[in-house]
């Protein structure tokens, strides 16, 4: 079992930046990949960015060029740097971890990101 604790988020104006952090504990060495998802009010949760243990990264088309996912293995922490934020980026952001069998091993508690116009 992996415990994920998020930090960051908040309120920012259009065009601003925020950074989310997600620290893993418990069984961090079992993590094969970590991702960031978001869920806007009334919408389904969607994948925003993903990073594997081997450093393979993928992004949703809607955030490419604006968001950057990174991972600090020494700190068992994954980050999501968000720039040029838009009102449509407003959502609750969740990090998750996936083990070597492809199963989700943990979810963060969620971080509210609100972008004002």
C-alpha positions in Angstrom: 0.0 0.0 0.0 1.3 3.4 -0.9 0.3 6.6 0.8 0.3 9.8 -1.3 0.1 13.3 0.2 -0.4 16.2 -2.0 0.5 19.8 -1.4 0.3 23.0 -3.5 -2.7 24.2 -5.4 -4.8 27.3 -4.7 -6.2 30.3 -6.4 -4.4 32.0 -9.3 -5.3 34.4 -12.1 -5.3 33.5 -15.7 -1.8 33.2 -17.0 -0.4 32.4 -13.6 1.6 29.4 -12.4 1.3 26.8 -9.6 3.2 23.7 -8.6 1.7 20.6 -7.1 3.7 18.1 -5.1 2.8 14.5 -4.3 5.0 12.7 -1.7 4.8 8.9 -1.6 5.4 6.7 1.5 4.7 3.2 2.6 6.0 1.1 -0.3 7.4 3.7 -2.7 9.8 1.2 -4.3 6.8 -0.7 -5.6 5.7 2.3 -7.8 6.2 1.9 -11.5 4.5 5.1 -12.6 2.9 8.1 -11.1 0.3 10.3 -12.6 -1.7 13.5 -12.2 -5.4 13.5 -12.8 -8.0 16.2 -12.5 -11.7 16.4 -12.1 -13.7 19.5 -12.8 -17.1 20.0 -11.4 -19.6 17.9 -13.2 -17.0 16.2 -15.3 -15.2 12.8 -15.3 -11.7 12.5 -13.9 -9.1 12.8 -16.7 -5.5 12.0 -16.9 -3.3 15.1 -17.1 0.2 13.8 -17.1 2.1 10.5 -16.4 5.7 9.6 -15.6 7.1 6.1 -15.4 10.1 5.0 -13.4 12.1 4.9 -16.6 11.3 8.5 -17.3 8.7 8.1 -20.0 6.4 11.0 -19.9 3.0 11.7 -21.5 0.6 14.6 -21.3 -3.0 15.3 -22.2 -3.2 17.4 -25.3 -4.9 20.2 -23.4 -1.9 20.8 -21.2 1.0 20.1 -23.5 3.5 22.9 -23.5 2.1 24.4 -20.3 2.4 21.7 -17.7 5.5 19.7 -16.7 5.6 16.6 -14.7 8.8 15.6 -12.9 9.9 13.1 -10.3 12.5 13.3 -7.5 13.3 9.6 -6.8 15.4 10.6 -3.7 12.4 12.3 -2.2 9.8 9.8 -3.6 8.0 12.9 -4.8 6.3 13.8 -8.1 5.6 17.3 -9.2 3.3 19.0 -11.6 4.5 22.5 -12.7 1.6 24.3 -14.2 2.1 27.5 -16.3 -0.1 29.7 -18.4 -3.1 28.5 -16.5 -6.5 29.0 -17.9 -10.0 29.0 -16.3 -10.7 25.6 -17.9 -7.8 24.2 -15.8 -9.9 24.7 -12.7 -10.4 21.3 -11.1 -9.4 19.1 -8.2 -6.1 17.5 -9.0 -5.2 14.1 -7.8 -1.9 12.2 -8.0 -1.9 8.4 -8.2 0.6 5.6 -8.3 0.6 2.4 -10.3 2.5 -0.7 -9.4 4.5 -3.0 -11.7 1.3 -5.1 -12.5 -0.5 -2.0 -13.7 -2.8 -1.7 -10.7 -3.4 1.6 -8.9 -1.7 1.4 -5.6 -2.7 4.8 -4.2 -4.4 8.1 -4.6 -3.6 11.5 -3.2 -6.3 13.4 -1.2 -6.9 16.0 -4.0 -5.8 19.6 -4.4 -8.1 22.3 -5.5 -6.8 24.5 -8.3 -8.9 27.5 -9.2 -8.0 29.8 -12.1 -9.9 33.1 -12.1 -10.6 35.0 -15.4 
